[in-house]
Amino acid sequence: MHKFDRDWVTQKVHYDHETGHFTRLSDGRRLGRPDRKGYLLSGVGPFSYRLHRLAWLYMTGFWPSAEIDHINGDPADNRWSNLRECNHQQNNHNQPMRRNNTSGVKGVSLTRTGKWHVQVCLNYKIHNGGLYDNLADAKAAAMKLRERLHGEFANHG
């Protein structure tokens, strides 16, 4: 449960929606220290919050009912134009390519037979995008499948 509302927050901090920066009104200091995932945290009153959630409260007057997605994938970029409310699965769709990816293309892996295999996950189900002789065709197929399944939350990188 949140202990304060938009009016209380606007008396304590200023949010610049164009830069995504918060400053404390009492001393002009900029707020935000990164957590282990790169999201900016700050204490407001006795509580610590991720600043993208405070931005949502500041701009809409309401706490987000679900998750907040950083459209460009940068968890420290809290510009209002970079934030959108989403569910957990949509937020997962907007993840970058995993570090252990060996093909260099999200959703594409090389099989033992030398074919490129395309697969994209939606709602915890793997959707098979087929096998391809070359990486360029597999990449195009992965992007098309991801856009069909993930819509505006599709992230190809």
ROSE-4610 file (N, C-alpha, C; in Angstrom, 1 decimal, always signed):
// ROSE-4610
residu = [M/M/M/H/H/H/K/K/K/F/F/F/D/D/D/R/R/R/D/D/D/W/W/W/V/V/V/T/T/T/Q/Q/Q/K/K/K/V/V/V/H/H/H/Y/Y/Y/D/D/D/H/H/H/E/E/E/T/T/T/G/G/G/H/H/H/F/F/F/T/T/T/R/R/R/L/L/L/S/S/S/D/D/D/G/G/G/R/R/R/R/R/R/L/L/L/G/G/G/R/R/R/P/P/P/D/D/D/R/R/R/K/K/K/G/G/G/Y/Y/Y/L/L/L/L/L/L/S/S/S/G/G/G/V/V/V/G/G/G/P/P/P/F/F/F/S/S/S/Y/Y/Y/R/R/R/L/L/L/H/H/H/R/R/R/L/L/L/A/A/A/W/W/W/L/L/L/Y/Y/Y/M/M/M/T/T/T/G/G/G/F/F/F/W/W/W/P/P/P/S/S/S/A/A/A/E/E/E/I/I/I/D/D/D/H/H/H/I/I/I/N/N/N/G/G/G/D/D/D/P/P/P/A/A/A/D/D/D/N/N/N/R/R/R/W/W/W/S/S/S/N/N/N/L/L/L/R/R/R/E/E/E/C/C/C/N/N/N/H/H/H/Q/Q/Q/Q/Q/Q/N/N/N/N/N/N/H/H/H/N/N/N/Q/Q/Q/P/P/P/M/M/M/R/R/R/R/R/R/N/N/N/N/N/N/T/T/T/S/S/S/G/G/G/V/V/V/K/K/K/G/G/G/V/V/V/S/S/S/L/L/L/T/T/T/R/R/R/T/T/T/G/G/G/K/K/K/W/W/W/H/H/H/V/V/V/Q/Q/Q/V/V/V/C/C/C/L/L/L/N/N/N/Y/Y/Y/K/K/K/I/I/I/H/H/H/N/N/N/G/G/G/G/G/G/L/L/L/Y/Y/Y/D/D/D/N/N/N/L/L/L/A/A/A/D/D/D/A/A/A/K/K/K/A/A/A/A/A/A/A/A/A/M/M/M/K/K/K/L/L/L/R/R/R/E/E/E/R/R/R/L/L/L/H/H/H/G/G/G/E/E/E/F/F/F/A/A/A/N/N/N/H/H/H/G/G/G]
num = [1/1/1/2/2/2/3/3/3/4/4/4/5/5/5/6/6/6/7/7/7/8/8/8/9/9/9/10/10/10/11/11/11/12/12/12/13/13/13/14/14/14/15/15/15/16/16/16/17/17/17/18/18/18/19/19/19/20/20/20/21/21/21/22/22/22/23/23/23/24/24/24/25/25/25/26/26/26/27/27/27/28/28/28/29/29/29/30/30/30/31/31/31/32/32/32/33/33/33/34/34/34/35/35/35/36/36/36/37/37/37/38/38/38/39/39/39/40/40/40/41/41/41/42/42/42/43/43/43/44/44/44/45/45/45/46/46/46/47/47/47/48/48/48/49/49/49/50/50/50/51/51/51/52/52/52/53/53/53/54/54/54/55/55/55/56/56/56/57/57/57/58/58/58/59/59/59/60/60/60/61/61/61/62/62/62/63/63/63/64/64/64/65/65/65/66/66/66/67/67/67/68/68/68/69/69/69/70/70/70/71/71/71/72/72/72/73/73/73/74/74/74/75/75/75/76/76/76/77/77/77/78/78/78/79/79/79/80/80/80/81/81/81/82/82/82/83/83/83/84/84/84/85/85/85/86/86/86/87/87/87/88/88/88/89/89/89/90/90/90/91/91/91/92/92/92/93/93/93/94/94/94/95/95/95/96/96/96/97/97/97/98/98/98/99/99/99/100/100/100/101/101/101/102/102/102/103/103/103/104/104/104/105/105/105/106/106/106/107/107/107/108/108/108/109/109/109/110/110/110/111/111/111/112/112/112/113/113/113/114/114/114/115/115/115/116/116/116/117/117/117/118/118/118/119/119/119/120/120/120/121/121/121/122/122/122/123/123/123/124/124/124/125/125/125/126/126/126/127/127/127/128/128/128/129/129/129/130/130/130/131/131/131/132/132/132/133/133/133/134/134/134/135/135/135/136/136/136/137/137/137/138/138/138/139/139/139/140/140/140/141/141/141/142/142/142/143/143/143/144/144/144/145/145/145/146/146/146/147/147/147/148/148/148/149/149/149/150/150/150/151/151/151/152/152/152/153/153/153/154/154/154/155/155/155/156/156/156/157/157/157]
x = [+0.8/+0.0/+0.9/+0.5/+1.3/+0.8/+1.8/+1.5/+1.2/+1.4/+1.2/+0.6/+0.1/-0.5/+0.2/-0.3/+0.3/+0.6/-0.4/-0.3/+0.9/+1.1/+2.2/+3.5/+3.6/+4.8/+5.2/+4.2/+4.5/+5.0/+4.7/+5.2/+6.6/+7.1/+8.4/+9.4/+9.0/+9.9/+9.3/+10.2/+9.8/+10.2/+9.4/+9.7/+9.7/+10.8/+10.9/+10.6/+9.4/+9.0/+9.8/+10.4/+11.3/+12.6/+13.2/+14.5/+14.4/+13.2/+13.0/+13.7/+14.2/+14.9/+13.9/+14.2/+13.5/+14.5/+14.0/+14.8/+14.0/+14.7/+14.1/+13.9/+12.7/+12.3/+13.0/+13.3/+13.9/+15.4/+16.1/+17.5/+18.0/+17.1/+17.5/+18.3/+18.5/+19.3/+18.6/+19.3/+18.7/+18.6/+17.5/+17.2/+17.6/+17.9/+18.0/+19.4/+19.4/+20.6/+20.2/+21.0/+20.6/+20.6/+19.6/+19.6/+20.4/+20.4/+21.2/+20.8/+19.6/+19.1/+19.2/+19.6/+19.7/+18.6/+17.5/+16.4/+16.8/+16.3/+16.7/+15.7/+16.3/+15.6/+15.8/+14.9/+15.1/+14.1/+14.5/+13.6/+12.8/+11.5/+10.6/+9.9/+10.2/+9.7/+10.4/+9.7/+10.4/+10.4/+10.0/+9.9/+10.8/+11.2/+12.1/+11.2/+11.3/+10.5/+11.4/+11.0/+11.6/+11.0/+11.9/+11.5/+10.5/+10.6/+9.6/+8.2/+8.0/+6.7/+6.2/+7.2/+6.8/+6.5/+7.2/+6.9/+5.4/+5.0/+3.6/+2.6/+2.9/+2.0/+2.0/+3.2/+3.3/+2.5/+2.6/+2.0/+0.5/+0.1/-1.3/-2.2/-1.5/-2.3/-2.6/-2.2/-2.5/-1.2/-1.1/-0.1/-0.4/+0.7/+0.4/-0.3/-1.2/-1.9/-1.2/-0.2/+0.6/+2.0/+2.8/+4.2/+4.3/+5.5/+5.8/+7.0/+6.8/+7.8/+8.6/+9.9/+10.8/+10.9/+10.3/+10.1/+11.5/+12.5/+13.8/+14.7/+14.2/+14.9/+15.9/+16.1/+17.0/+16.3/+16.6/+15.8/+16.1/+17.1/+17.4/+16.8/+16.2/+15.6/+14.1/+13.8/+12.5/+11.7/+12.1/+11.4/+9.9/+9.0/+7.6/+7.3/+7.9/+7.7/+8.3/+9.1/+9.7/+9.0/+7.9/+7.2/+5.8/+5.5/+4.1/+3.7/+2.5/+2.0/+1.7/+2.0/+1.9/+1.7/+1.4/+1.4/+2.8/+2.9/+4.3/+4.7/+3.8/+4.2/+4.6/+3.9/+4.3/+5.7/+5.9/+7.2/+8.3/+8.1/+9.0/+9.3/+8.3/+8.5/+9.5/+9.6/+10.5/+11.9/+12.3/+13.6/+14.6/+15.9/+16.9/+17.3/+18.2/+18.7/+19.5/+19.4/+20.1/+21.6/+22.3/+23.8/+24.3/+23.6/+24.1/+23.7/+23.1/+22.7/+24.0/+24.0/+25.2/+25.0/+23.8/+23.6/+23.7/+23.6/+23.6/+22.2/+21.2/+19.9/+18.9/+18.1/+17.1/+16.1/+16.0/+15.0/+15.5/+16.8/+17.4/+18.5/+18.6/+19.7/+20.0/+21.3/+21.8/+21.6/+21.0/+20.8/+22.0/+22.0/+23.1/+23.2/+22.1/+22.1/+22.5/+22.9/+23.3/+22.2/+21.0/+19.9/+19.7/+19.1/+18.8/+17.4/+17.2/+15.8/+15.3/+14.0/+13.4/+12.3/+12.3/+11.3/+11.1/+9.8/+9.4/+8.4/+8.6/+7.7/+6.6/+5.4/+4.3/+3.4/+3.1/+2.3/+2.9/+4.2/+5.0/+4.9/+4.5/+4.4/+5.4/+6.2/+7.1/+6.4/+6.6/+6.0/+7.1/+7.0/+8.1/+7.9/+9.0/+9.0/+9.7/+10.1/+10.6/+12.2/+12.7/+14.1/+14.5/+15.7/+16.2/+17.6/+17.9/+19.3/+20.3/+19.8/+20.7/+20.2/+21.1/+20.8/+19.9/+20.1/+19.3/+17.8/+17.5/+16.1/+15.5/+16.3/+15.9/+15.6/+16.5/+16.3/+15.0/+14.7/+13.5/+12.3/+12.3/+11.2/+11.0/+12.1/+11.9/+11.3/+11.7/+11.2/+9.7/+9.3/+7.9/+7.0/+7.5/+6.8/+6.7/+7.8/+7.8/+6.8/+6.8/+5.9/+4.4/+4.1/+2.8/+2.3/+3.3/+2.9/+3.0/+4.0/+4.2/+3.7/+3.3/+2.8/+3.7/+3.2/+4.0/+5.1/+5.1/+6.1/+7.3/+7.2/+8.2/+9.6/+10.6/+11.9/+12.8/+13.5/+14.3/+15.8/+16.1/+17.5/+17.9]
y = [-1.2/+0.0/+1.2/+2.2/+3.4/+4.4/+5.1/+6.0/+7.4/+7.7/+9.1/+9.2/+10.3/+10.5/+11.6/+11.9/+12.9/+14.2/+14.7/+16.0/+16.0/+15.0/+14.9/+14.9/+14.1/+14.0/+15.3/+16.0/+17.3/+18.4/+18.2/+19.1/+18.8/+17.6/+17.2/+17.2/+16.8/+16.7/+17.3/+17.6/+18.1/+17.0/+16.7/+15.7/+16.5/+16.5/+17.1/+15.9/+16.0/+14.9/+14.8/+15.9/+15.8/+15.2/+15.3/+14.7/+13.4/+13.3/+12.1/+12.3/+13.5/+13.7/+14.2/+13.7/+14.2/+15.0/+16.2/+17.0/+17.2/+17.2/+17.5/+19.0/+19.4/+20.8/+21.5/+20.8/+21.4/+21.9/+21.2/+21.6/+21.5/+21.1/+21.1/+19.9/+19.0/+17.8/+16.8/+16.3/+15.3/+14.0/+13.3/+12.0/+10.9/+9.7/+8.5/+7.9/+6.6/+5.8/+4.5/+3.9/+2.7/+1.4/+0.6/-0.7/-1.7/-3.0/-3.9/-4.2/-3.8/-3.9/-2.6/-1.6/-0.3/+0.7/+0.2/+1.1/+2.1/+3.4/+4.4/+4.4/+4.4/+4.3/+5.6/+6.0/+7.1/+7.0/+7.6/+7.7/+8.9/+8.8/+10.0/+9.8/+10.6/+10.4/+9.2/+8.3/+7.2/+5.9/+6.1/+4.9/+5.1/+4.0/+4.0/+3.5/+4.1/+3.8/+3.9/+3.0/+3.2/+4.4/+5.2/+6.6/+6.5/+5.5/+5.4/+5.2/+4.6/+4.5/+5.8/+6.6/+7.9/+8.8/+8.7/+9.5/+9.2/+8.0/+7.6/+8.3/+8.2/+8.9/+10.4/+11.0/+12.4/+12.9/+12.1/+12.6/+12.2/+11.1/+10.7/+10.9/+11.1/+11.2/+9.9/+8.8/+7.4/+6.6/+5.7/+4.7/+3.7/+3.2/+2.3/+1.0/+0.5/-0.7/-1.9/-1.8/-2.9/-2.5/-3.0/-2.7/-1.5/-0.9/+0.2/-0.2/-0.1/-0.5/+0.7/+0.5/+1.5/+1.2/+1.9/+1.6/+1.3/+2.2/+2.0/+1.0/+0.4/-0.7/-0.2/+1.1/+1.7/+1.9/+1.2/+1.3/+2.6/+3.4/+4.6/+5.8/+5.6/+6.6/+6.8/+7.7/+7.9/+9.1/+9.4/+10.5/+9.9/+10.8/+10.4/+9.7/+10.2/+9.6/+8.2/+7.8/+6.5/+5.5/+5.9/+5.0/+4.7/+3.4/+3.0/+1.9/+1.9/+0.8/-0.5/-1.6/-2.9/-4.0/-5.2/-6.3/-7.0/-8.0/-8.6/-9.3/-9.9/-10.6/-9.5/-8.4/-7.4/-6.8/-6.6/-6.1/-7.1/-8.4/-9.4/-9.4/-9.1/-9.0/-7.9/-6.9/-5.8/-5.9/-7.2/-7.4/-7.5/-7.1/-7.2/-8.7/-8.9/-10.2/-10.7/-11.9/-12.5/-12.6/-12.5/-12.5/-13.8/-14.9/-16.2/-16.5/-15.6/-15.8/-16.0/-17.0/-17.3/-17.0/-16.7/-16.4/-14.9/-14.1/-12.6/-12.1/-13.0/-12.6/-13.1/-12.3/-12.7/-13.7/-14.8/-15.8/-16.8/-16.7/-17.6/-18.4/-19.7/-20.5/-21.5/-21.9/-22.9/-24.3/-25.1/-26.5/-27.4/-28.6/-29.5/-29.8/-29.6/-29.9/-28.8/-27.6/-26.5/-25.5/-25.8/-24.9/-23.9/-22.7/-21.7/-21.9/-22.1/-22.3/-21.0/-20.7/-19.5/-19.9/-19.3/-19.5/-18.2/-18.0/-16.8/-17.2/-16.7/-17.1/-16.1/-16.6/-15.8/-16.5/-15.9/-16.5/-17.8/-17.9/-19.0/-20.2/-20.0/-21.0/-20.6/-21.6/-21.4/-21.5/-20.5/-20.6/-20.8/-21.9/-22.3/-21.4/-20.8/-20.0/-20.6/-21.9/-22.6/-22.7/-23.4/-23.7/-23.0/-22.4/-21.6/-21.9/-21.9/-22.2/-21.1/-19.8/-18.7/-17.8/-17.1/-16.3/-15.1/-14.5/-13.4/-13.7/-14.9/-15.3/-15.6/-16.3/-16.6/-15.3/-14.3/-13.0/-12.4/-12.3/-11.7/-12.5/-13.8/-14.6/-14.3/-14.2/-14.0/-12.6/-11.6/-10.3/-10.3/-10.9/-11.0/-11.7/-12.8/-13.6/-12.8/-12.2/-11.4/-10.2/-9.5/-8.4/-8.9/-10.1/-10.6/-11.0/-11.6/-12.1/-11.0/-10.1/-9.1/-7.7/-7.5/-6.2/-5.0/-4.0/-2.8/-3.0/-4.2/-4.5/-5.3/-5.6/-6.4/-5.6/-6.4/-5.8/-6.8/-6.3/-7.2/-7.2/-6.4/-6.4/-7.0]
z = [+0.0/+0.0/+0.0/-0.8/-0.9/+0.1/+0.7/+1.9/+1.5/+0.2/-0.2/-1.6/-2.0/-3.3/-4.1/-5.3/-6.2/-5.5/-4.8/-4.1/-3.1/-2.4/-1.4/-2.2/-3.3/-4.0/-4.7/-5.2/-5.9/-4.9/-3.6/-2.6/-2.2/-2.6/-2.2/-3.3/-4.5/-5.7/-6.9/-7.9/-9.2/-10.2/-11.1/-12.2/-13.5/-14.2/-15.6/-16.6/-17.2/-18.0/-19.3/-19.7/-20.9/-20.7/-19.5/-19.2/-18.4/-17.7/-16.8/-15.5/-15.2/-13.9/-12.8/-11.6/-10.4/-9.6/-9.1/-8.1/-6.9/-5.8/-4.5/-4.4/-4.0/-4.0/-2.8/-1.7/-0.6/-0.8/-1.6/-1.8/-3.3/-4.2/-5.6/-6.0/-5.1/-5.5/-6.4/-7.3/-8.2/-7.5/-7.7/-7.1/-8.0/-7.4/-8.2/-8.0/-7.6/-7.6/-8.2/-9.1/-9.7/-8.8/-9.0/-8.4/-9.2/-8.8/-9.6/-11.0/-11.3/-12.7/-13.5/-12.9/-13.6/-13.4/-12.7/-12.4/-11.4/-11.5/-10.6/-9.4/-8.2/-6.9/-6.2/-5.3/-4.4/-3.3/-2.2/-1.0/-1.2/-1.0/-0.9/+0.4/+1.4/+2.7/+3.3/+4.0/+4.6/+3.7/+2.4/+1.5/+0.3/-0.2/-1.4/-2.6/-3.7/-4.9/-6.1/-7.1/-8.4/-9.1/-9.6/-10.1/-11.3/-12.1/-13.2/-12.7/-11.5/-10.9/-10.3/-9.8/-9.3/-10.4/-11.6/-12.7/-13.2/-13.1/-13.5/-12.6/-11.3/-10.3/-10.5/-10.7/-10.9/-12.1/-13.2/-14.5/-14.6/-14.0/-14.1/-12.9/-11.7/-10.5/-9.9/-10.5/-10.0/-10.0/-9.0/-9.0/-10.2/-10.8/-11.9/-11.4/-12.2/-11.7/-12.1/-13.0/-13.5/-13.5/-14.5/-14.6/-15.6/-15.5/-16.4/-17.2/-18.5/-19.5/-20.0/-20.0/-20.7/-22.1/-23.0/-24.4/-25.1/-24.7/-25.4/-24.7/-23.6/-22.9/-21.9/-21.8/-20.8/-19.5/-18.4/-17.2/-16.4/-16.9/-16.2/-17.0/-18.1/-18.9/-18.6/-17.7/-17.1/-17.8/-19.0/-19.7/-19.9/-19.8/-19.9/-21.2/-22.3/-23.6/-23.8/-22.8/-22.8/-21.9/-21.3/-20.3/-20.8/-20.5/-20.8/-19.9/-19.5/-18.6/-19.4/-18.8/-19.5/-18.4/-18.9/-18.1/-18.1/-17.3/-17.1/-18.4/-19.1/-20.4/-21.4/-21.6/-22.5/-22.2/-20.9/-20.4/-20.8/-20.7/-21.1/-22.6/-23.4/-24.9/-25.3/-24.5/-24.8/-24.3/-24.0/-23.5/-24.6/-24.4/-25.4/-25.6/-26.6/-26.9/-25.6/-25.3/-24.2/-24.4/-23.3/-23.4/-24.0/-23.7/-24.2/-25.6/-26.3/-27.7/-28.5/-29.4/-30.2/-31.6/-32.1/-33.5/-33.8/-32.8/-33.0/-33.4/-33.5/-33.8/-32.8/-32.2/-31.2/-31.8/-31.1/-31.5/-32.5/-32.8/-33.9/-33.3/-33.6/-33.1/-34.3/-34.2/-35.3/-34.8/-35.6/-35.3/-35.6/-35.2/-35.5/-36.9/-37.6/-39.1/-39.9/-39.3/-40.0/-40.4/-40.0/-40.3/-39.2/-39.6/-38.6/-38.1/-36.8/-36.3/-35.6/-36.0/-35.4/-34.5/-33.3/-32.3/-31.5/-31.1/-30.4/-29.3/-28.1/-27.0/-26.8/-26.6/-26.2/-25.2/-24.1/-23.0/-22.6/-22.4/-22.0/-23.0/-24.2/-25.2/-26.3/-26.8/-27.8/-29.2/-30.0/-31.4/-32.4/-33.1/-34.1/-35.3/-35.7/-37.0/-38.1/-38.0/-39.1/-39.1/-40.1/-40.3/-41.6/-41.6/-42.8/-43.1/-44.4/-44.8/-44.5/-44.5/-44.2/-43.0/-42.4/-41.2/-41.6/-42.8/-43.1/-43.2/-43.8/-44.0/-42.6/-41.7/-40.4/-39.6/-39.7/-39.0/-39.5/-40.8/-41.3/-40.8/-40.7/-40.2/-38.8/-38.0/-36.5/-36.3/-37.0/-36.8/-37.2/-38.3/-38.7/-37.6/-37.2/-36.2/-34.8/-34.4/-33.2/-33.3/-34.4/-34.6/-34.6/-35.2/-35.2/-33.7/-33.0/-31.6/-30.6/-30.7/-29.6/-29.9/-31.1/-31.5/-31.1/-30.5/-30.2/-29.2/-28.5/-27.5/-28.2/-29.5/-30.1/-30.0/-29.6/-29.5/-30.3/-31.3/-32.2/-31.8/-30.8/-30.4/-29.2]
